[in-house]
Amino acid sequence: MSEPITWMPDGTPYSSRFGDRYHSEFGGLDQARQVFLGGCDLPVAWADAAQWRILETGFGFGLNFLVTWAAWKADPRRPRILHFVSVEAYPVSREDLLAFLPADEELRPLGEQLAEQWWGLLPGVHRLSFDNGQVLLTLYIGDAGTMLRKQQMTADSVYLDGFSPQLNPEMWDEDAMKNIARHCRRGTQLATWCVAGHVRQALKAQGFEVKKRAGVPPKRHNLHAAYNPAWEPRHRPDGLPAPVGQAGRCLVLGAGLAGAAAAASLARRGWEVTVLDAAAEPAAGASGLPAGLFCPHISPDDSVLSRLSRSGVRTTLQNLQQLSQAQKLHPAQDWAHGGVLEHDLNEPSHLPRSWLQPGSETSPWGLHWSAPALPAQLAAAKLPADSHAVWHEQAGWVRPAQLVRALLQAPGIHWQGHARASRLVRDEVRNIWQVLDAQGQTQAQAPMLVLALGPDTKPLLQASGLAAGEWELQAIRGQVSVAEHDAGTLAAMPPFPVNGHGNLVPDFPSANQVGAHQWIMGSTFERDVTELPPTAADQQAAHASNGEKLGALLPGCRQALSSFFDADQRPATWARLRCAAYDRLPLAGPAGQSAADLPGLWVLTGLGSRGLTLSMLCGELLAARLHGEPLPLDARLAQALGTQRLWSRAQQQPR
């Protein structure tokens, strides 16, 4: 639920919940610049760092973030990646955020960019991305104590903020300081305007060296603290390799969505990445799909997949928008963010009830994502007015091959085709991985290697003599029905994509003919079937299956396309192989069972049919774990995507 805001006569916002005003704009800017930024010795402390990680308690209207972002932009010695992580139990509405934008000509444009991404802030973790992914704002939406216990991050600076201890004591008590300390490294600096004695004592008890500094008038003092405990700090082990100190050279095997996403995330952090693929062009496998959807999943209990899909959709949208701003993608030609209707006669989906209850903590944020379809949307899809359907506002279609090519254009990425990997060898003396061809010749080598080969991942591990028994990956052949539009088919289509058991992208530019448009319907799920191309009989069966799915999605559209689906001679399907893990969730993490196994070898695979929704998120997760960054999603959701679950499952299997 949004924080209820009223406005004081002087134009400053007032929190009805806590009975206190937010800072005035003038005082707030001084406080942000002097108390927090300067109090943590920034920007001096971050000079020439690869990354800098700031933890803040209480986001409010985001002034501390905007001031820090502006300082980063102005600093020639700024870190390559700035992470700003903020805990906020009650986010303000987008309307109130816009109403209190700073008048400062440097900060106001940044505030407008923040407001553009200020939607869908359900309880949990949300990653907002700015400046081409080099400024990353991670919002922990929820109670500070709970969120800081659950999430994993290490901070280089801490902004200790929030309403006063008298009005919001839980943000300032001993447990709160303990939660802060567990996210600090030795040397982490902390700054706050609060100099209350019990706060100083609580910080000292957790290993901080505390000093008073001159305050911002009318306050006499502010507080500065440095984490330097007399004991050796103990952090919860995560079983991952130690974070890399700096970026270097990396190989990525596979030039589909998974490989391109991993390469782009690593290149953004300064890696020199060579992407190798057996094909002559990128996106030659399943990522060559003519068009597909990115779309959130919904469930009454808001399941792991539902929450993962929302994080994935947000990350995908950020990438699409940034690539479009760089003119590497073209909206309406390569992708569109116009919403998707979900409808399935056989298995209708339901929203969480709390999203529909005014005043709940998930309303209206949940409805920013998905809401009951409006009568006009049902009518546009030629569905009866009483149809059960859901409208996904934050969804759309993409031509995946164009997205892959755009990602691979990033500085620091080098493409190498006609490079089929037959075996991997590790040179223990030089600490590098070598990729060998069928003749045993080295094609490329680097200290780090990411496998993003889909169904070919496990066979390559086996051919290389590396442990692969735990890798439960399944090949799934998919066939879609795709055809050029004529006047009749275009009139039969809804003006937006439709998802359910299968999906329809009704109108997108043809890759075969300039000016022509196509529609696509699918896909089949043929598990453990790897034959390509499919036989004529298999293709006819696939068309029948896709037609049946269309009948459940859009009965009227299926009837209008009967000449296509029921004809004796139909065009060939488009078919490729996908790859799924045993639990139908992607795998993103180190390939070894422990931190010491297979050093430098990582994997991103198992995207299944959700590559457009989850690949960008998985690429960011892999890079974050490699560098010891704050994670781009909830820690439990990240665990659900980790490779470590393979080894845990293997240990549980009967021998």
Number of C-alpha atoms within 10 A of each C-alpha: 21 20 17 16 17 14 14 11 7 7 12 15 22 17 16 13 11 14 11 14 16 18 17 14 18 11 13 16 19 17 23 22 18 20 28 28 23 16 25 25 17 18 17 13 15 22 17 13 14 17 21 22 21 24 24 25 23 24 23 22 23 17 22 26 23 21 21 23 21 14 16 21 14 11 13 10 14 21 21 18 21 24 22 25 27 24 25 21 22 20 24 20 21 16 10 19 19 17 12 18 20 22 12 11 8 12 18 16 15 18 22 15 13 22 17 10 16 19 18 19 26 24 21 18 24 25 23 18 21 17 12 15 18 16 21 21 23 21 25 29 21 19 16 21 17 12 21 20 14 12 17 19 18 20 26 23 29 29 25 21 20 22 21 15 15 9 13 14 13 15 21 24 16 19 14 21 23 18 18 24 22 19 19 24 19 16 16 21 26 29 28 23 26 23 19 13 8 13 18 22 15 18 24 18 14 20 20 26 18 19 14 17 16 12 19 15 10 7 11 12 18 22 23 24 23 23 23 19 17 9 7 9 14 8 12 7 6 11 12 18 19 13 13 12 10 12 16 16 18 25 27 27 28 32 31 26 32 33 32 30 28 30 32 27 23 26 23 19 21 18 20 20 26 22 27 24 24 16 16 11 15 26 23 17 20 23 25 21 19 22 27 26 27 25 29 24 22 22 15 13 12 15 13 14 17 16 20 23 21 24 24 27 25 25 25 23 20 20 21 23 19 18 20 16 13 12 11 18 21 16 15 13 13 20 24 19 18 15 21 27 28 25 27 22 17 11 10 14 18 16 19 16 13 16 22 16 12 11 12 14 20 21 19 22 20 21 19 16 22 25 18 17 18 12 14 11 19 21 12 12 23 16 20 10 13 8 14 17 25 26 22 25 18 21 25 23 26 24 24 24 24 21 25 22 20 19 24 23 15 18 14 18 23 15 16 19 15 11 19 17 23 17 22 22 15 19 13 9 6 9 13 19 23 22 24 20 16 10 8 12 12 15 14 18 20 22 18 20 27 26 25 29 25 28 21 16 21 21 15 18 19 14 12 17 12 16 15 17 12 16 19 15 21 21 21 21 22 24 28 25 27 20 18 17 18 11 7 10 18 16 12 17 24 21 16 19 24 30 24 22 20 22 25 31 26 22 22 23 21 19 13 10 10 8 8 14 18 22 22 23 24 27 23 21 19 15 15 14 14 16 11 10 14 20 11 11 9 13 21 22 14 25 27 16 21 25 25 17 25 26 16 18 27 22 17 16 20 21 16 15 17 11 11 18 21 14 11 8 9 15 14 19 21 20 23 21 24 27 24 23 19 12 11 16 20 26 29 33 27 28 28 22 18 14 15 12 13 16 20 23 20 21 27 33 31 31 25 24 19 21 26 26 27 28 28 27 29 30 24 24 25 27 24 18 22 21 20 18 22 26 22 27 26 22 18 13 16 20 16 19 22 24 23 21 15 18 16 12 11 14 11 8 8 5 5
